[in-house]
Amino acid sequence: QVQLVESGGGLVQAGGSLRLSCTASGRTFNSAIMGWFRQAPGKEREFVSRINWSGGMTYTADSVKGRFTISRDNARNAVYLQMNSLKPEDTALYYCAASSGRWSSSADAYDYWGQGTQVTVSS
């Protein structure tokens, strides 16, 4: 069992930066694949980025590649999403999720979800 709590969202101007954090509790965090997703109003949940258990392998969606970076600190049971050069279209509720073993961009592959943190980018 893994419980996830996101933080770090907020209101930022276009071109600004935010760093999202996701703190996990549970014994299996260190072996879990962690992912970030987002959902804008009226749109489907969208994959953003994922990272393997060691942090040595990542995959990021083309829509944010070069601007967003995922990382993790297993000693702190935490995963992060550094977001730079933010655009109004990045406005969404951002979710942290954990997968027990599937290296996938599909939301169906993730077993545990946080409640989300709101990111709003003004133009």
C-alpha positions as MATLAB code, in Angstrom:
seq = 'QVQLVESGGGLVQAGGSLRLSCTASGRTFNSAIMGWFRQAPGKEREFVSRINWSGGMTYTADSVKGRFTISRDNARNAVYLQMNSLKPEDTALYYCAASSGRWSSSADAYDYWGQGTQVTVSS';
ca = [
       0.000    0.000    0.000;
       1.265    3.478   -0.903;
      -0.248    6.804    0.125;
       0.707    9.847   -1.939;
       0.450   13.556   -1.095;
       1.314   16.254   -3.631;
       2.370   19.823   -2.856;
       3.986   22.793   -4.539;
       1.265   23.911   -6.891;
       0.166   27.503   -7.203;
      -0.346   30.498   -9.448;
       2.579   31.574  -11.607;
       3.057   33.853  -14.589;
       3.944   32.441  -17.990;
       7.665   31.796  -18.206;
       7.920   31.100  -14.499;
       8.824   27.940  -12.621;
       7.329   25.657  -10.014;
       8.579   22.540   -8.289;
       5.996   19.939   -7.392;
       6.667   17.427   -4.662;
       5.023   14.118   -3.924;
       5.622   12.473   -0.577;
       4.867    8.786   -0.248;
       4.253    6.532    2.686;
       4.396    2.787    2.501;
       7.016    0.102    2.326;
       6.937   -0.347   -1.419;
       7.814    3.208   -2.485;
      11.458    2.487   -3.219;
      10.541   -0.184   -5.745;
       7.691    1.692   -7.379;
       7.688    3.383  -10.739;
       6.477    6.920  -10.108;
       4.634    9.109  -12.533;
       3.141   12.552  -12.890;
      -0.119   13.159  -14.740;
      -2.235   16.234  -15.230;
      -5.844   17.008  -16.019;
      -7.184   20.288  -17.280;
     -10.896   21.171  -16.992;
     -12.905   19.398  -19.642;
      -9.952   17.300  -20.795;
      -8.788   13.758  -20.194;
      -6.001   12.944  -17.759;
      -2.663   13.309  -19.550;
       0.655   11.606  -18.880;
       3.502   14.017  -18.070;
       6.547   12.065  -16.905;
       7.666    8.876  -15.150;
      10.764    7.582  -13.370;
      11.974    4.121  -12.466;
      12.812    2.898   -8.963;
      16.461    3.991   -9.017;
      15.930    7.291  -10.800;
      18.203    6.120  -13.576;
      15.527    5.973  -16.218;
      12.925    8.590  -17.038;
      10.441    9.274  -19.796;
       8.749   12.603  -20.458;
       5.901   13.571  -22.747;
       6.832   15.538  -25.837;
       4.515   18.368  -24.794;
       6.745   19.208  -21.809;
      10.097   17.744  -22.801;
      12.933   20.184  -22.253;
      10.870   22.178  -19.748;
       9.868   19.611  -17.088;
      12.211   17.297  -15.190;
      11.241   14.412  -12.933;
      13.462   13.191  -10.107;
      13.166   11.172   -6.920;
      14.815   10.850   -3.533;
      14.178    7.405   -2.101;
      15.720    8.367    1.236;
      12.974   10.958    1.595;
      10.242    8.847   -0.063;
       9.702   11.700   -2.470;
       9.378   12.365   -6.175;
       9.601   15.799   -7.743;
       8.573   17.569  -10.929;
      10.598   20.667  -11.763;
       8.593   22.772  -14.202;
      10.306   25.612  -16.052;
       9.190   27.978  -18.806;
       5.580   27.397  -17.847;
       2.852   28.156  -20.365;
      -0.864   28.871  -19.863;
      -1.611   25.490  -21.455;
       0.219   23.822  -18.555;
      -2.642   24.872  -16.281;
      -4.103   21.716  -14.752;
      -4.500   19.608  -11.656;
      -1.269   17.629  -11.321;
      -1.331   14.128   -9.888;
       1.401   11.901   -8.557;
       0.941    8.170   -9.119;
       2.725    4.927   -8.277;
       2.971    1.756  -10.327;
       4.066   -1.564   -8.876;
       5.867   -2.622  -12.001;
       4.513   -1.508  -15.345;
       6.716    0.935  -17.270;
       3.878    2.711  -19.004;
       2.385    6.114  -19.830;
      -1.130    4.770  -19.377;
      -3.013    5.836  -16.264;
      -4.334    2.280  -16.024;
      -0.836    1.050  -15.139;
      -0.734    3.063  -11.919;
      -2.169    1.572   -8.759;
      -2.045    4.496   -6.354;
      -2.887    8.171   -6.807;
      -2.603   11.347   -4.820;
      -5.339   13.966   -4.563;
      -3.577   16.389   -6.888;
      -2.135   19.884   -6.665;
      -3.404   22.769   -8.793;
      -1.061   24.603  -11.147;
      -2.355   27.775  -12.769;
      -0.259   29.683  -15.294;
      -1.399   33.181  -16.178;
      -0.596   34.821  -19.489;
];
